[in-house]
Amino acid sequence: MAKWIVLNKGGNFQEIGQHLRISPILARIVRNRGAVGEEAARAYLYGTMQELHDPYLLHGMDNAVELLGDKIAEKRKIRVIGDYDADGVCSSYILWRLITYLGGDASVRLPDRVKDGYGLNETMVEEAVRDGVDTIITCDNGIAAAGALDKAKEAGLSVIVTDHHEIPFHVEDGAAYYDLPGADVILEPKMARERIRREDAGPEDFYYPFRDICGAEVTYKLAAAMLGNPDLSDPAQSGQEAALLRELLAFAAIATVCDVMPLQDENRILVREGLKEASRTENVGLKALLLATGIYGTPLTGYHAGFVIGPCINACGRMENAQKALDLFMESNPVKASARAEELRDLNEERKSLTEQGVQEACAMVEAQRAAGGAVDKVFLLYLPDTRESIAGIIAGKVREKYAHPTFVLTDAEGRPGMLKGSGRSIDAYDMFSEMNGAKDLMEKFGGHKLAAGLSVKKENLEALRARLNEQCSLEEDAFRNVIYADMVLSPAYASAELVQQMKLLEPCGQGNAKPLFIAAGLTVQGGRILGKKRNVVRFTAQDAHGSGYPFLLFAAGEGAEALLVPGTRIDAVYYPDLNEYNGTTTLQFVIRDWQHSKR
């Protein structure tokens, strides 16, 4: 059973609501998202593209614009090296489109997830040298590729690194020092700029104002700087540079959502405006993908970016090669683009099917351990020999969501007998990377951060690794519960259609800007029925304490949901209000995120 926590942040919501002409309920939600006071709430709800941070505040921007501009003018061969996920594909497209628009000679190389692994490697440098490349520019990778980039510099290549990941460092005499790759220019939001010559400058003045931006946003900032940074909030900005930047904004927005960046500060504005641009895009390939997935002509939200568009892009890197997705966005022929888009959609359907099979197998292993009656592992280490290593992380994430336990999924490493590779997904209370450090002697290779990691381990060490990770884990049983944060306790009587319309101002919702949730206590079930092909959707009516009835909908109904069909059952529910449009009629309904038998 999940743990429910009600956010309880203070503020004068009545006054803020009056001044901004919004419901006090919405004003409270905005405060829960971190906007303190009227001006912050106004910026949160109505911020424009003018409020994006100046691209030149990024470390290295001046030098990047100058060097890349010179290489384009000199017609030097430029090789863009990206990554195989949505952020890597989108940032690669942004750079390729920018350079070719400016008259440059650009090619793109994306790594193969299994053969090449993540990011730039020495083989790619050797390829670039053979191809007569003059300049390598990385995107969504490179900051940790010191060996490969040193080789590039030794071969006489110019190097520009654009990245957003953590910068490797070492500690010496108590002080931390960057371990930077050999590069002519590094464009990196987490890297301090040169010292600001101002007496009142504090430590934060040396950094980009908002460091949680993705690789595609870094390249978008570079594009904005090279195109004169036109003000896209001004409809009068209708030149070619503004049109190109609007096209690229759509890709930066999709990547920001897919890379699970917090939808706060400038990310929130960029994604909101970028999804508007995506919905009316003139990019032939992106338009074809929207058509193939049935969302063309629909106002796009963070959901569409993260759960429809993004998975199709990522499926290429997982199932075949990410180049397929990049080729789609480069395609100018609508007929060819349509065929490419349908291929991406079909690859994603295949990926979903394989993922579902893997999740079922993984959950069966967990349930078998539970049924055995002994102690259940705190840290799940699941070996699925028939699973592709490229989807191990997705499976681990879904098992983690179901059981609220840190989960590793491993499978046989391709072409390496006796070796296993896999990915892990964690819960907030378990620092996965730190705990793996305590078992590093049992692994051949590992890396990651608090909530996600990858690893390689000899099959003979699998059980020892499982035992070690569980012995080290000091979490108590209460930590293995999903946590749901609700904005407030609110009777459905106050969740009106007008409030639902106002809640659209909160979009885009996602990481760091959650969809609003409310708690309704003491509801009495009046009756209902089961719907859906899989018979896992429950539609029922329930009364509040005043006897008013409301329609509720529960998707992915689990064990015990039959109680929601029994009149008189008393429940508490976490829900959100929504508008249901059917046959030209719009009605209010309440979608349940979680429920439990009422204690009242």
C-alpha positions, 0 to 999 in steps of 0.5 A: 500500500502506498504512503500518502503525503499531503503537501502543506505549504503556506501562502495567501491563496485567496489574495493571489487567486484574486490578483491573478484571476485564478482559483485559490485552489490553483494558487495553492497548487502553484505554491506547492510547485515552488512558486513563492508569492504573487510574482513568482506565481505569475512567472510560473503561469505566464512566463514567456520565451523572453525569460529564457536565460541568455545563451552566453551565460553558458560556459564556453559559449563565446568560444564555441560560436567563434570556433564553429563559425570559423569552421563553417566559413572555411567549409571544414568537414564537421562530424557531430557525434551524439548518443542513441537516446532521444536526447542524443538524437534530438541534439544531433539533429539540432546541430546538423540542421544548424550547421547545414543551414549556415552552409557548413559540411556536417555529418552525424555518427550515432553509437550503437547501444550494444557494439559501441556503448555510450557516447564517443569512443576511440573507434569513432575518432579513427573513423573521423580521421579516415573520413578526413574530418576536421572538427568533432562536435559532441552532443549529449556526451563527451565530458567524460570521454577524455581518452577518445578526445585526447586521441582526437587532439593528437590526430590534429582534429579540432574538438567542441564538447557540448554536454550536460552530464556530471563533470568527472573530478578528483580530490587533491589536498581536500580540494576538488578539481575537474578532470576535463577532456582534451577539447578546444571548447567545452559547452557545459551548464555544470561548469563554472564560467570564468571569474566575474570581475565584480566585487559583489559576485557570489559563488552562484554567479560563476555558473549558468543560472539553471544547470538542469538542462538536457543535451538538446537544450545546450545545442539549442542555446548554441543555435540561438547564439549563432542565429542572433538569438531572435526573440521568439515571444515576438510574433513579428520575428518571422525571418528565416533564423526565427523560423529555424529556431522555432523548428529546433525548439520543438526538438529541444522540448521533446528531448527535455521531457524524454531525458526527465529533466525537471520542468522548472525554471526555463525548462518549463517555458521551453517545453511549453512553447516547444510543444506548441511548435511541435504541434504545428511543425514544418519538419517533414519527419516529425510531422510524419511521426505525429501522424503515424502515432495518431496525435497530429492536430492534438495540442501536445502535452508532456505526456505526448512527448514522454510516452508517445513521441519519445518511446518511438525515438528511443525504440530505434536505439534499443531495437536496432540503431538510433540512426533510423530516428535521425534519418526520419527527422532529416527526411524531406520527402513526405512519402519516405518520411511516412514509411520511416515514421511507421517503422519507428512506430512498429519498432516501439510496438515490438519493444513494448511487447518484449518489455511486457514479456520481460516484466511478467517474467521478472514479477513471476520471479519476485512472486515465487520468492514471496511464495516460498515463505522465506525472507524477501530480498530488499534489493531485487537482482533478477536474471532474465537470460532471454531479455535484450540488454537494451530493454533491461532498464525499462523492465527494472523500472516497471518492477521498481514501480510495482514493488517499490524495491531497488531492482536490477535486471540482468541478461547475457551479454551479447558476444561475451560468454559467461558475462552478464549485463544489465541496468538498475532502477532505484527508489528515493531511499536507496542510493544505488550508485553508492551501494554498488561501490560497496560491491565493486569487487564483484563487478567487472564494470558499473556506473550511474547515479542515485536512482539508475545504474548500469553494470557488467558482472560475471555470471559466476558472481551473480549470487554473491553480488545479490547477497552483498547488496542485500547484506549492505542494505539497511532500509526498513520495511517502511521504505519499500512503499511507493509515496504519493504526494497530494496537493490537498484534501479536496471533496469532488464537490469543489473540483469543478470543470472550471478548475480543470480548465484552469489546471491546463495553465500548469502544463507541461506536467512531468518531472519536477512539476507533477500533475495535481492530485487530491484526496477525497475521504469517506466516499461511499460506493454506490455501484459500478462495472468493469470495462476494457479488453483486459477487464482492468478498468473500473467505472463506479459512482460514489457519494461524498458525506453530503450524499452527492454522487460522482463518477470515478474511473480506475485504470489498471485496477489491481487486486481487491478492486472488486470492492469498488463494485459493491454498494456501501463500500467505504473508501478514501481515494487519491484522484484528479478531475478530468473532462470526458468528451464523448459524442460532442458532450463534455462531462466531469469525471474523477480519475483515481490514482490510488485508493484504500478502504476508509478508516472513518 
